[in-house]
Amino acid sequence: RRPRASELSPSPSPPPKMPKQRKTRKFAAHKRMLNPKDDRLKSRKEKKQKTKTYEGKQIKEVQKIPSDLFFKYNAALGPPYHILVDTNFINFAIQNKLDLFTSFMDCLLAKCIPMITDCVMAELEKLGPKYRVALRIAKDPRFERLPCQHKGTYADDCLVNRINQHRCYIVATCDKDLKRRIRKIPGVPIMYIAQRRFSIERFPDVNNAPKN
């Protein structure tokens, strides 16, 4: 008997097996758990109990407005002017080749007392040798040093807290975020550098400053 064609053809080979992908082990992987003292775990009743009450009525805390303010006009500002200087203001004055003390006088046309806080000095020291000229200017004896008694050395929070307590300062800064925060506080003028000279906003008595 002759063999059939099907018997002569070789049998089809099985398909090749794909290699298994190796899963990389995740090291230091752990489930994140909420702290039992987290506010999200507390009920609404416990949160409501924290609000201050007097004879069953909720007490509303209203921020005290200084007596020197007449709407947005601050009567506490007058010569000699006390100027709180920020870190970047000194650096921008050096870049524009401006003398701080003479430029303050040219802008306000009166005696000025530049002041620097411990937080601003600490920030200048942290910035390293790049800001060594600004640090040398900040250590000038004509600058009045203001001690800080709060925790931390963040200069922006330090300046905002100080002008909230006493509205007798002018803040010299070129920081946009700090300017935005100060504009929310009425009666505090802001000094900045524009057109290679010192300018001031929210200060009606000064006509020498360029108008924007």
Buried (B, 14 or more C-beta within 10 A) or exposed (E): EEEEEEEEEEEEEEEEEEEEEEEEEEEEEEEEEEEEEEEEEEEEEEEEEEEEEEEEEEEEEEEEEBEBBEEEEBEBBEEEBBBBBBBBBBBBBBEBEBEBEEBBBBBBEEEBEBBBBBBBBBBBEEEEEEBEEBBEBBEEEEBEEBEBEEEEBEBBBBBBEBBEEEBBBBBBBBBEEBBEBBEEEBBBBBBBBBEEBBBBBBBEEBEEBEEE
